Each structure stands twice: as C-alpha cells, then as structure tokens.
C-alpha cells in the first residue's frame, strides 16, 4: 500500500515541489489540487502541509497512521510536521515511535538530532555521525553535520565536504539550495561577501530566504549580531513570508538594542506563525521591558525593574565607569556608543531575552555592547551568584567582543571575563571550584584548540563550568607569562585567525606547547592540594556536620584542617564558616576575628559572616574596616532595604553624610514598609549636608504620611528655627 | 508626650468608658518547637495587649482545650459591654477537609462552625478576630459580621501548610516600624499590614512560593492593639489643645485629599503651615512633660 501511494502521488508531488523550489507562484494551488485529489491520507497530509494547512495535514497524518500503523516513515513525517509547528514533545514521541518500528528510519533519526540541536544538548554530533554510519553519504545528514562543524569553526573542511556533495548527480533541487545556504554561511563567517552561492541559490529560487537566514544564524553563533541582523533583513526581503526569519530578525534586533524594529518583526512573525514560542515569549518580554525604568548617563543605558532601578543604579554606574577606564586601556577598545545593561528580576525573563525560551542555564549574556543578566532579585549569594561580579564578567565581554569585531573565540572571551572577575572585579577571589580541580587531577581538561567545544557542545553537564575556570586560568597564565599576550591574541582574532593560529602568532608557541605550560603551571600551583582533594572534601564535610550538630570543638578542629589545606577556598561550603561559628560558640574571639578577616579578604561574601565581622570590627575599634565590610554586604544584598538603611546609619555616625544619603535614598526607593521613617532618615541626611530645603521637603513627606510623627515634627521645628 | 493624639482618636472612636477585652489562645504545636513557639507568641501578644486592654486572658498548653475556649469566650461575652471592643487571637495549626475548618487543640478540636457560634454570642459592638493558623481563610465567610473585622493567615482553606503569619503579627505589636502613622501605637490594620509584608518577604527571601496569603476583611475598626515606647501613659492635654489638634488633623487630611489641586510648592507650604502649628501646640507646657 505504501509503495502504491508513493508511485501514484510521486509525480504530482514532485511537480508541485518543483514549482515551490523555483519560487513559482503556482506551488500552493498545485498542492491544494493534489490534496483534494489524493485518496491516500499520507499523500494528502504532505500536500496540505506544503500548502500551509497545518491542521488539515495533522488530521490527514492521523488517518494515515491509523491506516498504516506499522509505517515508520509516515510517523516520522508526522513528527517533522510537529517539529515545524514547534510542538517538540509531540515530534519527539512520533520519532521515537517510528524508530521503535524501524530503528534505521532516517527521517526520525535526523528529527531527533535536530531536536537535540535546538535544545543545545550535548552529543548531537555523535547522533548525526551514527545516522551516517547507518546511511553512509545521506545528503541531509551530511549537510546537518556540516552546519554543526561550521559552528565549531571547521570552515575549510566544511566547504570541501559540501562542494563534494554538490558534485553528486542525484541531488534534489531543495537539497542543492540547502547546500548553497551552507556554503554561503561559510563565506559569511570568513567575510567573503558577496558570496557567489547566494546568487546561485536565488537564481534557482528567488524566494529562498535560507540563503541569508542560514548564514545569519552562524553569525549569531559567532556573536556577530549586527551582521546577522543585516542577513536576516535580506532573508525577509527575499521572502517576506518567512516567519521564522522575521522572528529571528526581531530577536536579534533586540540584541543590538533596536526595540521598536524588533517589535514590528516579531508581530509580523506572530501573525504568520502564532505557534512559535520564541516569538510569543519575546513579544511578552517586550511588554515587560516597557515597564522597566531606564537610567542613562554618557556611555551607559541601564534598564531594571522600576522599583529596583534607583537602588541598583549607583553600583551599575560605578562598575561601568570603572570598566570604561580600566578595560579600555587593558584591551585597547572603547565602545562607540553607550553600553546597555539590562537587569532582570526573574531568571526566566532573562532567559527569554537571551534565547527566546525559559530554562537557560547561564546567568548573563553579552550581545556586543548590550549586556543582559540576572539581577540580584533573580539569584542571590545563597545561590552562589554575586551579581556585581557577574556584571564585571559581562562588561569584559563588551571589550573583548568589541576589540575583535566579535571574532574572538568563545573560550578566550570567557577566559578574559573570568580572569577579570578574579583579578579586577568587585569581589576578587583566588578560589577555584573543586569540580575543576577534580577534572585537573583526572586529566579531563580540554586542549586549548578544543576548548570552545566545552562551551558550545559540552560532553557532560559539568564541562561548561570546568571550561569557564580553565579558560580563566589559561588567560591568567597568558597575562603573566606572555607580555602583551592577551591583547596580541585579541588582535589575532580580529584578523580572523582561529585559536591555533592566534596562539602561534600572538604568543609564539604552538597550541600543544601552551597546553603543556598550562598543565605545568596548574600542577605547580595546585599540586599539593590535588593529592589531598578527598582529604579536603572530607574535612569540609566533617566541619559542617559537626557545626550542624553544635559539636563545636570537633567543628573547629575539622575546619582548621580544611582551611590549612586550601585557605583560598571561599565558595558556598567554605570551611571558614563553620570555623567562625565554632570560634564564636567557644568564645575564641581572637580566632573568630582572624577567621572572619581571612574569609573576607579571600573574597568570601556569606551575609552572616560579613555581619558578624562588621559587628566585631565595630566592637574592637576597626570602624573604617567595618564600613568596608558593610559596603561589601550591601553590594551583595542591594535590594535589602533594611540593610541599606542600617548601613546609612553607620555611615552617618562616621560622618560620611554623602554616602549615608545615598544609602537612605536607596532604602527609600526600595519601598520600605515604614515610609515615614525612611523619609525622615533622608531628611536628616540632607540636613547634615546643609541641604535645608531638601531636608524640609523630605520631612514634610514623612509628616504627610504620619502627621503625628514626633521626631519628624521636631525636625520640622528645627528647620524653621524653632529650637 | 506624643500620646495626646492617640487619646483623642481613641476617645472619639470608642466613647469615654469603652474598654478592650481580649482572649488569646495558643493551640496544639504538634512538636516541641511549635508548642514552645506558639506559647511564646501567645504570651508575648497578651503582654503587648495588656498595655491597652482592660483584661487579657491567655489559654495555652493543656489548658487550651475546646471546653476552656468555649467557656472563656462565654466569659468574655459576659464581661464585654456593648460599647466595648473584643479581641480574640487564635494562634496555632488549623486544618480544612474541604468542608470543615478545625482549630487544633488538646482533646477534641472546635470546628469553624463551633467558633462562629460562640463568637456570635459576643455582645461587643466592635470585634477583632485574628485566626493565625493554616487553612484559616476558610473562616472568612463563616465569621463575617457587621461588627467584626476578621484577620486570617491564609486566603482560603486550601492553604494548609504551616503558616508564619502569627510570628510576624506578634512581632508587629512591639516593632516601631509597624507603626506607620507614627502615633506611638500599633493598630490592628498596621499590625496586619506589617505581618502581610513580612510574610511575603519571608517567602521571597527563601525563593519559595508563598503558601499563605493573609486577609483582613470586615468593617474598618479603629483599634489600637499595642503601645510602643515602653507603654507610658499619655500626658494630659492642656485645655483646648485637644480640640485644636483634632481640627488641624482634619485640615491636613483635607489638604492631602485635594493634593492634585495644588502646585507642589504651594501644597507643601500649606502642609508645613498646618504641621508647624501642630508641632508648636504639641510643645505647650503640660503636653510633653517638660
């Protein structure tokens, strides 16, 4: 039966396809005519699908599967329909059903690979390679693999492979077009524009938008967003009904801070394809952004939730200014326009801003000079997230991307950012996570030439985190051992070199020599600890367990062992914390002070520890240092209004009235429960600075809320010379 | 010194001889930690209420049985005259089986219907009932009465998890930041708003979905629950000062209500003028003890 419909329908379907491939206007009526005439539901489904009748195609596929329940290909094709309308779970189920019937069903195998690719899952390349093992030379599989290899920078090899594919005689017109698009993408990433493959594709089908959209996607992966926008614009010019291209254009316009145009294209995309979650999510995000407050100054545009903006702006301003001064000098690049920084209250909103979908694992992203990230409300120090360090990390990307015209490799950009965090960031740390040390001890680090894969296609979930740390430490080594090495690397990337060539040209060593130097450096630095990782882990665990059981002498002893083995370790489970608690419980004040001091100096930011340290310093006369600790505490928890007000009190007591006023204003901006008191605090701070009229306005605001407020009435009298 | 205003408003609201009478009950904890915590909250709340109430009865531990609760409510009903204010505060665990609410006490638990029937006997014209338990939202409708404001820790009977509302409601009675109008007293509304905000912050800080949403429903009852600043008695007002202060307060309220009609500078100038008179009046000999 299956053979029958293929033979019966093949001619007509092929005729319609030929019209479609040429971009001819008669394709849709052809499909509709075929659908009306087709007795076989599977053929009818194909025709309706191609005519754009998704619902009709779905119903016809359902009939086709009922009529031929053992036909794996029909199920696989139905799955592809679901993939087209973004219903991934249904698509996945149908591909799996098809493979249960026929484990070699190539459409299903490729469908699953495409699903995994879209979800940024690991092991996709291996999946496609498996398809090719079962179906050697399968055109679509070869082409999919080629696109993945392009993403990893294997441009020349891909070019050769695809050109060989085109030499085959039996290529269908659509396959030829798809191959041209891949070659056009290779040209785009190597700046060979205009590409001859574009002209060839458009000669074959004047509405073939993918010849621009596929290169655009590769440019996005290479973080060349402005160029990607131009290519997507060309894609929608070629085919104004390519809704996926409109959606991608909208998303990428947002990445270059062109919101109004972004909305227009997203709305077009939505009208054409209301099933695309990327479009719907991003349109909702635009509505959310309408409610954000914008803070601007020369060189900076900050957007944040309205009620948080005033509390966060001073810190964002300070770090952006510092980055402009320091990073511009270090990396030889100054952004032309303002750097845009968006801080999100909810992680999923940030994820939609970044990838169009919720559930993203990263916490910040930089699109050229647009930084988007989780704000301190989305994640906190308890989640291991230091928002200002993350901001500094992202700002470093602005400079490395800008210095290389977005041609920097992923690992190098991340490496410089991690190094910046550790050496120049708001919270400097020397601590290295244990997961990285374990990978080092087990020789699981990637060679520098393959380090990008650790970010783009990790082989296991922990590999991304390990790769960040590895890249950071490698950049630290380059900075320390090769004079001007970092900027030389940036210049090499800007000139279009890949990592291997950049290392040779900028550092004068082969990549494997750099790997050897790095390995030597790490073993020297962490050698003793690497041999004691289990002992260290055991001591940390013991210390925390004993502290939880309030067995203070045991906690103290285990924590001291752990700290002695790895004094820089101030991650969330740092042994300094049980050590400090034990010292406090046992009345060992001197040890408590020393422990909290060492923890703070090493970059530890646990709020309890910082509060205790500040209090101890206050008690022991270390007022200035206490304020420094308070400052770190408030930076860590910038949305805690009570904390900011308390900090203001301490600053006021120390005579630092400008800072006190800023702290009180931030506390007021955060919408405290007791607003009258917050206004009174601001009024007093204004008065301390001699700003009598500002003080008067603030005290009147306090009394407007609470006309019986004695302390405010007293201040009002004072302001009017009545006392 | 600051208490002159409050005295004015209390007298205005409740009549010269009105009294506040309260009953506080700590229910069954279920674990030693909750047992201790509920009793602490009950005793602490009672202590704060005593500064203003004519009498406060506390039931906690084994004493807090269904029979004792019923008996004490009946006694409260006998003691409280029509012009008085009755305050009933229930702290502990509650449950709701989609039909009946039950307040967990040693021995048999009273149902929502039991509590409603006993409360219906109260003669006081102004009543505040606070049910700071899980599932207490189920009682809102059952307890509705034109004389009664009802505060529950949850918005429905379906919010069945242990609540933290009572912790913050108790804290409100001694926290200066709960007193948002700065009259030196924590009113029932202020205590509720303080606890409501704190409950939301409690879950937000822990990045947990809030499993309780407090509700205040019923008539607006101007009721001061606790006095701040160590509970000093108000100083007597000089002759005529109370009346003028009340007038000034009314003028300030009217000005605020029509704020949009004024240019900002004009508005604040008028406000300042009124407030300066308030401030000076307040400093008259005899009002501040100086």
Interface residues (C-beta under 8 A of the other chain):
Chain A: X380 X382 X383 X672 X673 X674 X675 X676 X677 X696 X697 X700 X703 X704 X705 X706 X707 X708 X709 X710 X711 X712 X713 X714 X716 X717 X720 X722
Chain B: X1 X2 X5 X6 X176 X177 X178 X179 X180 X181 X182 X183 X184 X193 X194 X197 X198 X207 X249 X252 X256 X268 X271 X272 X275 X276 X278 X279 X280 X282 X283
